[in-house]
Amino acid sequence: MLAYEVYSRTRRNGHAYDPQGVIPNFLRALYIPLPGHPLRALTMDRLAVCLKTQYVTYGDPVNLKEAIIYAEGASSLCPKHLPIRPFLLERLANSLLIWFNEQGGTERLVKAVSYYREALEGRPSANPSSESTVTMSWLGVCLQALYRQSGTVQHLEEAMQWLRATQQSLPLVEPQERAWVFNNLSTCLEAGYLQENKIDYLDKAIYCAREAISLVDPDDMDRAGLINNLAMVLNARYCQLGETENLEEAIRCSREAARIYPVGHPMWSSALVTQSKLLLTWSEWQGGVEELEDAIKQVRDVLSAFPSTCLQRIYALTMLGDCLQRRFRHYWDAQDLEDAIQCYMEELLQLQPDIPHYVLTVLQFCDALSLRYTLLHNCSDLDMADKVLREALLLCPEGHRLRINLLNTLANCLLSKYLRRGGLQTLQEAIKSHRKALSCCSQGDSIMQNVLIDLSRCLVAQYEHSGDVRDLKEGVEGFQEFIHTIPSSHPTQVPALAHLALTFAEHTDELKAFYDVTESSALFKKACEHPTGNLRDRLDAAGMWLGALVGSSTLPVYEQFFKLVDQYLLLRPSVTSRYQLLQSLPHETALIAAATAIGCGQVTTAVEFLEQGRTFLWSQMNRYRTPLDKLQRTHPELAREFTRLSQLLENSAVSKFLTDSPQLSAEAEARKYRNIAEDWSTVVDEIRQVKGFDAFLRSPEYSSLRLASRNGPVIIVNIRVVRCDAIIIREEDDPVLVPLPEADRSNICDNAEKFNKSVKAGIINRSQIIGILRELWNEIALPVVRKLEELNVAHGSRIWWCLTSALAMLPIHAAGPHLGKKPNLCDIYISSYTPTLSTLAELNQEALPPAEEQQSHGDPCLLVVAQPKTSKGNHLPPMEKELSITQKSLPCAEKELSIIEQQVPGVSVLLDEGGTYEKVLAGIKTHNWVHFACHGSQDLKEPFASCFHLHDKPLTLLNIVEARLPDAQFAFLSACHGAAADVIRPDETIHLAAALQFIGFRSVIGTMYAMGDIDGPVVAEEVYKHMYRHKEKGGSVNYRDAAEALSIAVKKLREKKVPVERWINFVHFGA
């Protein structure tokens, strides 16, 4: 009895009792009475109670198994006529119910029901007692659990009968026990609501839950479980009615429950998982991201508090998977989706297939697989989901509640298969599966709306085969019912609105007799501007809208689409993660928009679209470095705050930690980034309220973009299937359109692929390259040259090219007939490149007259970084290690250095061992001119990892971007791939030359691919000879001479009869 007293006292105080003291005392007590002694059964029962409590406290399944063994032993030893036997049976049934809830096994649940019935039979039915009332409530709970397991409605009906009997006997129950009776009534009523969709069941369940809580002392640990149950019932009511106060109260309740239990307690984990579920609901319905991050953090806390085999951890895995899957839908981060799938797989391996939780996990797992299919288009994901769902259906017979979800998810999987592989039979099976799911729904069932909208998508797809307008009408009515039933603030409104709008737009003629199809644009607009819809869904809706429109009506939608893309990319803190996100978006939308605008006669709009819809990553980074001289004079505090927040966001963009410790989780970093980004947006809005700053950081208009042509015309070339055009920008005039009827997009893309394969593989097909240069001349350059001549642009003048798409990978500066003495483009004009008009316009606005610039910045201060020796290769990317060119020494680099030192006075040199990462990074910050004579490489998969190979480690593009060099002027990249276009996203212009421009270098010479080592000295000599030609006579040295100097150097190479592939490699960017 001493041991039981210790247990009772510690249980009342909410503490874990000493397992080394209490349990052994009971074990010893078992052997005191002789076999058959009446106290043996009682002692075994109390030992079972302690073991069960120890299981609840520590989660060790061995304790629960032992508890059931001793409880079974106690009940078997107790004669049926003894009054204590019903109590023993009830405690045995309770342990079995716990084991079922945690481990599954329908046979345990059936046994529990049997023991509860026997316990009731052992009590007088004529005079219901407090004990029998409590047992009836537990039997009701057990039966509703059996209903959830089997789907057999009779089990729920019997549970409800016991519920009504329990209500009649409530006055007999002691307050402490009455709390659990009310709690069990609440649980059964919630189950009844799920079956019959009667909202009054939920209201009664909430009442019972509140009553249960009111009957328990505030200090009682059992109170937490009751509060947790109230939270779940309130959540169910919120999901049905959408009343925010229900969810807010539910979240408060779950937080209170979590505070009651000490950290590490099994019920603490249950409360935290419940809280995470509620926060996830908030995120799904209200669009909140902060709540989602909180949910992820809390589930991770649970996972870190329990060992891998602990049940609490196993159940937390599903919640973490759900949260990560939700975050993937928001940020489109593939790692979140992979982590979610791993969570589900780990849990499924540890669960028994007959647990309802197992089926719920299967559903989420298959949803995640379908999402991964949309990302990677790997059909094996759909095949696996199909297989797992069909296996799970075997666990859920007709009438099972979860069968609806399984049928609907399977149908969605089949629709995806149909859209990828075709096959009318697959589509028809999907429709059949949806209809089966719909037939299982009760009127008002919350899942019915999901089934309806999914069925509608299938019916619209079937119309394409059947031509039966009834399919189309039924699909429309399903979309409409969903939109009218689901609260207008719910994020899922976005895809429903978009699909209805698309159906109206694509089938106007078939539907105009039945519906107002003219509301298609209004529906699209509502979807795109939905206040709580996640950005990805809104972006997809804008894309669908564009696909449904033609002509000038699309132009405002393109503008909205580009704004959504910009906002969507900014969800990610770093430029590398934004680049990854960019891969999931449609390519070349800006080019399509420009072609459309040109077709509508709006050439200036076309120019603005090409500026707004390209180079997103550089544009976003440039915002953080916006000059604020004017604002500083009038509103210094606002300017300082903008600068401070911009610096933090830029740090995050280049993968620096925002938080004090890099050990903090990704969730903490994401939360910090969002808070800063919100503050930054607020400051931007405040700046726009200042007089004269209303256009601050808004998309540039043509009036400002035309400044790019201050020193010469800029030619934008836009290539699309429908049309190809060049647009000549001049500072004082409207843009001049030059149609290119001979240019063909597919041919240009083929040429770009051939050219890149040839020069990058090192297997030069010279005749092929010359053929490509001739095509560039005839189709693009020649019409532009003729128009420039019409505009009186003198030969020998500078021109700038702003190329789009695959054209950015071709050397248009070298276009020409390449035949005898016929002039090529480089003989007529001096070509430079610019990634955007904004970049060049900014350089032109900053530029001073040469004399003033020299006076302002002084003589050039040149740093030469030369690495003639062979690289050790230990820091080369795997793809580059396979290329012999990066494994060779650069003997001509030393000669190149010597020539530069002869041409340029006061050169600073970092040679071989001196050219370390730290020294080079420090050097470019103290020199306004820099010359790299070393290996360079392009990383095709991770363009921000493209780099210069220094003595100790690479200087990556991302490392370069971190620098701020307001006085930088000129950079010469005598290195391979310095200006190599990104093959995947050429319009983003991610290469080393662009990075140096971003950090401040106004003029950059680079190479498009691997350069010949012997060409470096020749080009360097001619470039610096020309740029320093006036120095000896006291004249100025100006970085703006670099393009002309390069033109002279290239002519020198041509005079030496250097093969064409070597001299066309050199290009100039900037002023």
Secondary structure, DSSP 8 states (H G I E B T S, - for coil): -HHHHHHHHHHHHT----TTTHHHHHHHHHTSS-TT-HHHHHHHHHHHHHHHHHHHHH--HHHHHHHHHHHHHHHHHS-TTSTTHHHHHHHHHHHHHHHHHHH--HHHHHHHHHHHHHHHHTS-SSS--HHHHHHHHHHHHHHHHHHHHH--HHHHHHHHHHHHHHHHTGGGS-HHHHHHHHHHHHHHHHHHHHHH--HHHHHHHHHHHHHHHHTS-TT-THHHHHHHHHHHHHHHHHHHH--HHHHHHHHHHHHHHHHHS-TT-HHHHHHHHHHHHHHHHHHHHH--SHHHHHHHHHHHHHHHHS-TT-HHHHHHHHHHHHHHHHHHHHH--HHHHHHHHHHHHHHHHHS-TTSHHHHHHHHHHHHHHHHHHHHH--HHHHHHHHHHHHHHHHHS-TT-TTHHHHHHHHHHHHHHHHHHH--HHHHHHHHHHHHHHHHH--TT-HHHHHHHHHHHHHHHHHHHHH--HHHHHHHHHHHHHHHHHS-TTSTTHHHHHHHHHHHHHHTHHHHTTTS-GGGHHHHHHHHHT-SSS-HHHHHHHHHHHHHH--GGGGHHHHHHHHHHHHHHHTTSSSHHHHHHHHTTS-SSHHHHHHHHHHHTT-HHHHHHHHHHSS-HHHHHHHHTT---HHHHHH-HHHHHHHHHHHHHHHHHHTT--SSS-TTS-HHHHHHHHHHHHHHHHHHHHHHHTSTT-TTTTS---HHHHGGGGTTS-EEEEEE-SS-EEEEEE-TTS--EEEE-TT--HHHHHHHHHHHHHHHHHT---HHHHHHHHHHHIIIIIHHHHHHHHHTT--TT-EEEEEE-GGGGGS-GGG-S--STT---HHHH-EEEE-S-HHHHHHHHHH---HHHHHHHH-S--EEEEE--S----TTS-HHHHT-GGGGS--HHHHHHHHHHHHHSTT-EEEEGGG--HHHHHHHHHH-SEEEEES-EE--SS-GGG-EEE-SSSEEEHHHHHT---TT--EEEEESTTTT---SS-GGG--SHHHHHHHTT-SEEEEESS---TTHHHHHHHHHHHHHTTTGGGT----GGGHHHHHHHHHHHHHHTT--HHHHTTEEEEE-
